[in-house]
Amino acid sequence: MGYKHVLLALNLDENAEHLVLKAAEQARINHALFSVIHIDPDLGHLDEGVREFDEANLDEKEHYESVHAMKRLLRGANYPVYKHLFYTGYIEDQMINAVEKYDVDLLVLGHHQSGLIRQLMMSLTEPLVRKMPCDIHLFRLE
């Protein structure tokens, strides 16, 4: 059974490019939609929630650096991006909302080399993993 919609969750750190390439490859293999959701620290003043990035409807003053950086990063994926989402608020609530709203069936995340069990049990995202209504693919990060 192939996936229909792959959603990559990431932030703009040194692992972002690696994760974009890995997630885009998963979408390519499955002939799936490819979407990305990220934390945008510049938008913390907005109400909580998931928002779709729509360049055509943003004023010049709302073009934030993290959104531009993400767009540059996504160009390197060589795979079309269906939705570019960003969120503010509690990560687990907003990620689950996005998965449900956009009919995502595979969520891609990165994890660091600490023991997986320890990471899941000690992580702030443990509730996300426990409650996620779709499959999750964890890629190890260096």
C-alpha positions in Angstrom: 0.0 0.0 0.0 1.5 3.3 -1.0 1.1 6.6 0.7 -1.0 9.4 -0.8 0.2 12.5 1.2 3.6 12.8 2.9 3.9 15.7 5.4 7.4 16.7 6.6 7.6 18.4 9.9 10.8 20.3 10.5 12.5 23.5 11.7 15.3 25.4 10.1 18.4 23.9 11.5 21.4 22.1 10.1 19.4 18.9 9.4 16.6 20.6 7.4 18.1 20.0 3.9 18.7 16.3 4.7 15.2 15.8 5.9 13.7 17.7 2.9 15.5 15.4 0.5 14.5 12.2 2.4 10.9 13.2 2.7 10.7 14.3 -1.0 12.1 10.9 -1.9 9.4 9.1 0.1 6.8 11.2 -1.7 8.4 10.4 -5.1 8.6 6.7 -4.4 4.9 6.7 -3.5 3.8 9.1 -6.2 2.3 11.1 -3.3 1.6 14.7 -2.5 4.4 16.3 -0.6 3.8 19.0 2.0 5.9 20.7 4.7 5.0 22.1 8.0 7.4 24.1 10.1 7.6 26.4 13.1 7.8 30.0 12.1 9.2 31.9 15.1 8.5 35.3 13.4 4.8 34.6 13.5 4.5 34.0 17.2 2.3 37.1 17.5 -0.5 35.4 15.5 -3.2 33.2 17.1 -2.4 29.6 17.5 -3.1 27.3 14.6 -1.9 25.9 11.3 -1.7 28.2 8.4 -1.0 27.6 4.7 1.7 29.9 3.2 0.1 31.8 0.4 2.6 34.3 -1.1 0.0 35.9 -3.3 -2.1 37.0 -0.3 0.7 38.3 1.9 1.6 42.0 2.3 5.3 42.9 1.8 5.7 43.4 5.5 4.6 39.8 6.2 7.3 38.2 4.1 9.3 36.7 7.0 12.9 35.4 6.7 12.0 31.9 7.9 9.4 31.5 5.2 11.8 32.7 2.6 14.5 30.3 3.9 12.1 27.4 3.8 11.1 28.2 0.3 14.7 28.2 -0.8 15.2 24.9 0.9 12.2 23.4 -0.7 13.4 24.3 -4.2 16.2 21.8 -3.6 13.8 18.9 -3.2 13.2 18.7 -6.9 9.6 17.5 -6.1 6.5 19.7 -6.2 5.3 21.0 -2.8 1.6 20.6 -2.4 1.2 22.6 0.8 3.7 24.8 2.7 2.3 25.1 6.2 3.5 26.9 9.3 2.2 26.8 12.8 2.1 28.5 16.1 1.0 27.0 19.3 1.4 23.6 20.9 3.2 21.3 18.5 1.2 18.1 19.1 -2.2 19.8 18.7 -1.3 21.7 15.6 0.4 18.7 13.9 -2.5 16.5 14.5 -4.9 19.2 13.2 -2.8 19.5 10.0 -2.6 15.7 9.5 -6.4 15.5 9.8 -7.2 18.6 7.8 -5.0 17.7 4.8 -5.6 13.9 4.8 -1.9 13.1 5.5 -1.1 9.4 5.8 2.6 9.6 6.4 4.3 12.1 8.8 8.1 12.4 8.4 10.2 13.5 11.4 13.9 13.6 12.2 15.3 12.3 15.5 18.8 12.6 17.0 21.0 9.6 17.8 20.0 9.2 21.4 18.2 6.0 22.2 14.9 6.0 20.5 13.0 4.7 23.5 14.6 7.3 25.8 13.9 10.0 23.2 10.3 9.1 22.9 9.7 8.8 26.6 11.6 12.0 27.5 10.6 14.0 24.4 8.2 16.9 24.4 6.8 15.3 21.2 5.9 12.0 22.9 2.2 12.9 22.9 2.5 13.7 19.2 3.8 10.2 18.5 1.3 8.5 20.8 -1.8 10.4 19.4 -0.8 10.7 15.7 -3.6 9.3 13.4 -1.2 8.4 10.6 2.0 6.5 10.1 5.2 8.1 11.2 8.6 7.7 9.6 11.6 8.8 11.8 14.9 9.6 10.0 18.0 9.5 12.1 19.9 12.7 12.2 23.6 13.0 12.8 
